[in-house]
Each structure stands twice: as structure tokens, then as C-alpha cells.
Amino acid sequence: MLQHMVSGVFWLAVLGLAWGMARRALLWRNGRSAAVDFSGLLQIPKRYFVDLHDVVAREPFVARAHVGVAGGAILALALVALNYGLGLYWTSLDAALLLAGLMMLAGSSAMAWRRRAAPARLSRGPWSRLPYSLMLFAVAVALAGAVAATGTALAPWLAGLISLAFALGAAELALGVGLGGPMKHAVAGLLHLGLHPRPERFADKRFATALRPLRLTPDDLGVGKPADFAWNKLLSFDACVQCGKCEAACPAFAAGQPLNPKKLIQDLVVGMSARNDAHYAGSPYPGQPVGSHAGAPQLPIVNGLISADTLWSCTTCRACVQECPMLIEHVDAVVDMRRHITLVGGVVPNKGAEALEQLRDTDTVGGFPLAARHHWAADLNLPVLATADSGTQTDWLLLVGEGGFDMRYQRTLRAFVKTLQKAGLQVMTLGAAETDCGDLARRLGDEAGFQRLARGLITTLQARRFKHIVTPDPHIFHALKNEYPALGGDFAVWHHTQLLADLLARQQLKPTRAARTDTVTYHDPCYLARYGRQVDAPRAVLKGIGIKVVEMERSRERGRCCGGGGGAPFTDIPGVAGSQRIPDIRMADARATGAAVVAVACPNCTAMLEGVVGPRPEVLDIAELLAEALEVV
């Protein structure tokens, strides 16, 4: 009797799931068409067990619990479909169902135990109910398997009770998909893995970070309403499990600025569904109460669904993307929405608009004469690389970036050049021909400005003969290495720490001064560690000069942002009263190590961390520390 009741419930659940999937699919169809490789659906098992669990495994307890819940549930559903859905009623499959139910029960019980002292980043509401719904389903599955395997006769009321428990647990999945409940993440998440907006994340470019160029036609000027997102991006928002790992990693949220990446994704789900955020049960945007945001697929996102200040608070550091177990691309979404604000509305806050205007007028952020970028090198015998028809060429072409106009960062540049000259390298610059790489313009949403600047610099570089480009600026490093290829610029680009580490390894540089005895910690720049995946070279340089690095709590790919990326210093969105600035928080991390020196590898990081007031460690670029060890300064 129980077997037949379970069979009936199973087919009802299948119908409910089909209805729910159709309902969500209609919402996703509101999005724009996208070139999607549907063969990715065949890669879902690998992407789930390898790529997704690579992120989940950073919390071993959660990873084991997830394996129990998800593995037990998938196995149980498959066995129910085979044994009861098809009416086989094999005893061996009943026994396997019992084991699957116990496996799922162990995992869901672990999740329920964790919820007793849940971190603040986890959403409550239906998410607090979910472990118990899954436990109920697991118990029903295990009992159904045990009863059928042993041939135990049950009273009708008991068989009905087990079937009801099975039905309630199945409803969490079957109806949750269509009604937007917690379990929609399971189905949407699997589809998201197969139809990901960045399929290269699962191939040889696993850490792909380049933004998609716009066509700059009237129908491709960023995202102004939810329906402007590609349909598979709308699907990706439904994959959010509301774990809040992005929230915990976000520097803007920590600084009390009106941004929470988890809430932003949930607001986009709300907009896709034509609802409001009244039922959101997680942390709000700092300073903005829950219940004040609503939208619809064809309604503007700003300022009904998401406020403009929320979007301008983002430093584009990708800490949220780095931590997301569902592999959602928060930063891509933010920049797409910024693009519409900038290109269509033309409203960029504070000094952001001035910076974009200066870039348009002078090809520099600060409005400086291009020739002034290299005044710091007047006494260094640093040649300028002319065009190829002049017959000049070089092994290493140094791109300076905006740091060349900053008196503080000129010290770093001088130290770097003197170090390369001591190693006997042939180094040249572009002189007045070096224009801005366009990184700031792109992050502030001015895609047209970025493409103009990028194509201009590509033309300049292609007209010259050199083997490698080297730069101390991770933003230039990322733009040229990762984003320029889409526009026809393919160059061999090195960050200065990579070159310095290589020179030390090949003993072209040999320190002559004893290593510092004071404690040194190293701050990983976001655009070098997360965008460029370069975390070992800077440490190799410090080790090569005898410095032992004391790591901050958040380091390497999981390092905390300095607050200098994404145009944040120009848009300058304030946090709630009493909150700390992002660089203040990072400097507190450094102080906690007891370090006397914070080693850095980015002009933005130098500026942001040196701007922290009060007692703090000294901030020195790795090139300065190496030049000191070589006694060339």
C-alpha cells in the first residue's frame, strides 16, 4: 500500500516540478537572447562535483553536509523514480533507498545543527525551514525503503502519515521552484552550471575576468531594466543560495556603504518576478530598510529596484565572485547596470564625471599633459621607444599608468627602473605616446570611452617593436592581458613583481644589504590576485631578499580590497554613520599582524593605504624593498 501511495505522490511531484520549471522559464525568457552552448548541459556533473565543490570545500563541514544532503537527495529521487515511478518495486532498490534516506538525513541534520548558531550572513525565513523540510523528506524516504525492503505490513494511517511526510518534503522542491522558494536554487543552479554566461570558467580560462565588450548600438548600451539581461543571466540569479558568502567578503558592505551583493542578486530576482523585496529575510543594504525596493521586467532598475548609490559603491574587487559557491557573476551585473547609467543617463556621481571628462579631453584621468607622465625619469637615461619605422626596438616596454603623475608613486617607479638597469635589462617607455589604458572608464560604465582609449593604445603599441610589456599597475596588467584581446590587442604582459621574481630566481639580481628585521606583511591587490591570479610572484620577491611575510587573516585570492578599484575613490559613496572606510579596515588587518611594513604592488593600494590616518605601518612597494636590498636607492 505504501509503495503505491509513494508512486502517486512521486508523479504528482513530477507534475508540480514541471509546472514550476515552466513558470521560471517564462520569467527567464523575458531576458535578451544569448549565444549559449547547450552542450554545456552534458558537463553539469563535472562542473558540479569539481568546480562548484571546489568553492564549497573551503568550509569542510558545510561541504560534507552538502554532499550528504545533495547526494542523498539525488540518489533517493533517482531510486524513487526507478522503483516506484516505474512500478518495479524491487527489494534491492528499496534497500538502496533506505541508505539514500539515511545519507540525506545525516546531511540535513548537520545543516539544521549549523542553523542553531547561524552566522549573520545566512538568510532566515524559508531558509531556516529548509533543513527541517529536507529532514522530513529524508525520514519518509528512509522509512519507505525500510518498510518495503523488510516487507513490514503497516496500518493504513501509518502508511498515510509516511506518504504525507514524503509529499511535504517533495513539495519543498516541486513547488519551491515555481513559487520562488529556497529549493529553486537546486534546479536553477544545475542549469546555471550548464548554461553559464562565462563557460570559459570551466575550461582553460577557469579564472576568466574580462568584461564583455558592448556593440555600442542603441540596443546594446548596458542594462537599464531586468529584461535587458541575457536570459541565462536571469537564470543565474535564481541559482543564488543566499549563503551570504559574498556579503561577508564585500568591502563596501563591511564599510557600511549601501551595497550587499546577496541583496543585489535577490533584488534582480524580485525585478524579474515583478514583485517587491518585502519577503527578503537576509541582511539589507546598510542604511536602506527592506521593503522599499520593487520592480518588474520592463521597469527601470534605478531607482526603484536598486538605488544608484548601491551600484556606485562596488569596488569591482570580485571578492563576491571569488566566494560564491554557485559561481554567480555579481561584478558583471553591476558593471552592466553602470553602463546604462553612464551611457544613457550620463549621471556619474561626485568626481567620477570629472574623471571621465578628463579622459575624453586629455587621455589622462587627472587632465595632465601626456608628456608629464615621464618627468620623473628625466635623469634615469630611460629611452623612449619610437615607431617601428625608426628602427628602434626593446626587450621590455614599461607602461607607467596614472601613477606616473603621482609624486609618491614616482618613488616606486624610480626604484623599479633602477633595479631593472642594475639587472642589465633593455627598458624603454612610450613617453608622451602613452595614453590611459581605459580601465577606469570601463569600470565607471563608459564603455565607449574605454573602447576608444583601448583601441588608441593598441594602435600605438602595434606600431612599435618590443618583446614584452611590464607594468607596476595591476589594472593596466589586467586590461592589456585579459581585456584587450577582444579588441584585437594581443601582447605579452608582465606585472613588475613577476619580472622581479624572475630576475631573482635567475640570479640576475643579488641583494647586497641584509634583510629587514622588522615584521612585514603583504597586501594582495585585487586586480593582481583575483583578476590576474598572481599571488606567488610578490611573495617570491620578498622571500628572495630575505623577508619573511606574516600573512594577514585575509590574503592571496581571498585578500581584502583597499577600496581603490572600480572608480570608488571618484564616486565616493559614504557609508552609514560610524562605519569605517574600506582602507581603514584593511589597515586594521595589517596592524593585527604586528607588522611594521605593509608591502604593496599597486599604485592604487599605495595611495589608499597611505591615506589612512593615525599610527599605522609604513607602506612600501615591493620594488622599493628590493631596490633597498640592492642598494640602488
Rosetta blueprint (number, residue, H / E / L):
1 M L
2 L H
3 Q H
4 H H
5 M H
6 V H
7 S H
8 G H
9 V H
10 F H
11 W H
12 L H
13 A H
14 V H
15 L H
16 G H
17 L H
18 A H
19 W H
20 G H
21 M H
22 A H
23 R H
24 R H
25 A H
26 L H
27 L H
28 W H
29 R L
30 N L
31 G L
32 R E
33 S L
34 A L
35 A L
36 V L
37 D L
38 F H
39 S H
40 G H
41 L H
42 L H
43 Q H
44 I H
45 P H
46 K H
47 R H
48 Y H
49 F H
50 V H
51 D H
52 L H
53 H H
54 D H
55 V H
56 V H
57 A L
58 R L
59 E L
60 P H
61 F H
62 V H
63 A H
64 R H
65 A H
66 H H
67 V H
68 G H
69 V H
70 A H
71 G H
72 G H
73 A H
74 I H
75 L H
76 A H
77 L H
78 A H
79 L H
80 V H
81 A H
82 L H
83 N H
84 Y H
85 G H
86 L L
87 G L
88 L L
89 Y L
90 W L
91 T H
92 S H
93 L H
94 D H
95 A H
96 A H
97 L H
98 L H
99 L H
100 A H
101 G H
102 L H
103 M H
104 M H
105 L H
106 A H
107 G H
108 S H
109 S H
110 A H
111 M H
112 A H
113 W H
114 R H
115 R H
116 R L
117 A L
118 A L
119 P L
120 A L
121 R L
122 L L
123 S L
124 R L
125 G L
126 P H
127 W H
128 S H
129 R H
130 L H
131 P H
132 Y H
133 S H
134 L H
135 M H
136 L H
137 F H
138 A H
139 V H
140 A H
141 V H
142 A H
143 L H
144 A H
145 G H
146 A H
147 V H
148 A H
149 A H
150 T H
151 G L
152 T L
153 A L
154 L L
155 A L
156 P H
157 W H
158 L H
159 A H
160 G H
161 L H
162 I H
163 S H
164 L H
165 A H
166 F H
167 A H
168 L H
169 G H
170 A H
171 A H
172 E H
173 L H
174 A H
175 L H
176 G H
177 V H
178 G H
179 L H
180 G L
181 G L
182 P L
183 M L
184 K H
185 H H
186 A H
187 V H
188 A H
189 G H
190 L H
191 L H
192 H H
193 L H
194 G H
195 L L
196 H L
197 P L
198 R L
199 P H
200 E H
201 R H
202 F H
203 A L
204 D L
205 K L
206 R L
207 F L
208 A L
209 T L
210 A L
211 L L
212 R L
213 P L
214 L L
215 R L
216 L L
217 T L
218 P L
219 D L
220 D L
221 L L
222 G L
223 V L
224 G L
225 K L
226 P H
227 A H
228 D H
229 F L
230 A E
231 W H
232 N H
233 K H
234 L H
235 L H
236 S H
237 F H
238 D H
239 A L
240 C L
241 V L
242 Q L
243 C L
244 G L
245 K H
246 C H
247 E H
248 A H
249 A H
250 C L
251 P H
252 A H
253 F H
254 A H
255 A L
256 G L
257 Q L
258 P L
259 L L
260 N L
261 P H
262 K H
263 K H
264 L H
265 I H
266 Q H
267 D H
268 L H
269 V H
270 V H
271 G H
272 M H
273 S L
274 A L
275 R L
276 N E
277 D L
278 A L
279 H L
280 Y L
281 A L
282 G L
283 S L
284 P L
285 Y L
286 P L
287 G L
288 Q L
289 P L
290 V L
291 G L
292 S L
293 H L
294 A E
295 G L
296 A L
297 P L
298 Q L
299 L L
300 P L
301 I L
302 V L
303 N L
304 G L
305 L L
306 I L
307 S L
308 A H
309 D H
310 T H
311 L H
312 W H
313 S L
314 C L
315 T L
316 T L
317 C L
318 R L
319 A H
320 C H
321 V H
322 Q H
323 E H
324 C L
325 P L
326 M L
327 L L
328 I L
329 E L
330 H H
331 V H
332 D H
333 A H
334 V H
335 V H
336 D H
337 M H
338 R H
339 R H
340 H H
341 I H
342 T H
343 L H
344 V H
345 G H
346 G L
347 V L
348 V L
349 P L
350 N L
351 K L
352 G H
353 A H
354 E H
355 A H
356 L H
357 E H
358 Q H
359 L H
360 R H
361 D H
362 T H
363 D L
364 T L
365 V L
366 G L
367 G L
368 F L
369 P L
370 L H
371 A H
372 A H
373 R H
374 H H
375 H H
376 W H
377 A H
378 A L
379 D L
380 L L
381 N L
382 L L
383 P L
384 V E
385 L L
386 A L
387 T L
388 A H
389 D H
390 S H
391 G L
392 T L
393 Q L
394 T E
395 D E
396 W E
397 L E
398 L E
399 L L
400 V L
401 G H
402 E H
403 G H
404 G H
405 F H
406 D L
407 M H
408 R H
409 Y H
410 Q H
411 R H
412 T H
413 L H
414 R H
415 A H
416 F H
417 V H
418 K H
419 T H
420 L H
421 Q H
422 K H
423 A L
424 G L
425 L L
426 Q L
427 V E
428 M E
429 T E
430 L L
431 G H
432 A H
433 A H
434 E L
435 T L
436 D L
437 C L
438 G L
439 D H
440 L H
441 A H
442 R H
443 R H
444 L L
445 G L
446 D L
447 E H
448 A H
449 G H
450 F H
451 Q H
452 R H
453 L H
454 A H
455 R H
456 G H
457 L H
458 I H
459 T H
460 T H
461 L H
462 Q H
463 A L
464 R L
465 R L
466 F E
467 K E
468 H E
469 I E
470 V E
471 T E
472 P L
473 D L
474 P H
475 H H
476 I H
477 F H
478 H H
479 A H
480 L H
481 K H
482 N H
483 E H
484 Y H
485 P H
486 A H
487 L H
488 G L
489 G L
490 D L
491 F L
492 A L
493 V E
494 W E
495 H E
496 H H
497 T H
498 Q H
499 L H
500 L H
501 A H
502 D H
503 L H
504 L H
505 A H
506 R L
507 Q L
508 Q L
509 L L
510 K L
511 P L
512 T L
513 R L
514 A L
515 A L
516 R L
517 T L
518 D L
519 T L
520 V E
521 T E
522 Y E
523 H L
524 D L
525 P L
526 C H
527 Y H
528 L H
529 A H
530 R L
531 Y L
532 G L
533 R L
534 Q L
535 V L
536 D H
537 A H
538 P H
539 R H
540 A H
541 V H
542 L H
543 K H
544 G H
545 I L
546 G L
547 I L
548 K L
549 V E
550 V L
551 E L
552 M L
553 E L
554 R L
555 S L
556 R H
557 E H
558 R H
559 G L
560 R L
561 C L
562 C L
563 G L
564 G L
565 G L
566 G L
567 G L
568 A H
569 P H
570 F H
571 T H
572 D L
573 I L
574 P L
575 G L
576 V L
577 A L
578 G L
579 S L
580 Q L
581 R L
582 I H
583 P H
584 D H
585 I H
586 R H
587 M H
588 A H
589 D H
590 A H
591 R H
592 A H
593 T L
594 G L
595 A L
596 A L
597 V E
598 V E
599 A E
600 V E
601 A L
602 C L
603 P H
604 N H
605 C H
606 T H
607 A H
608 M H
609 L H
610 E H
611 G L
612 V L
613 V L
614 G L
615 P L
616 R L
617 P L
618 E E
619 V E
620 L E
621 D E
622 I H
623 A H
624 E H
625 L H
626 L H
627 A H
628 E H
629 A H
630 L H
631 E L
632 V L
633 V L
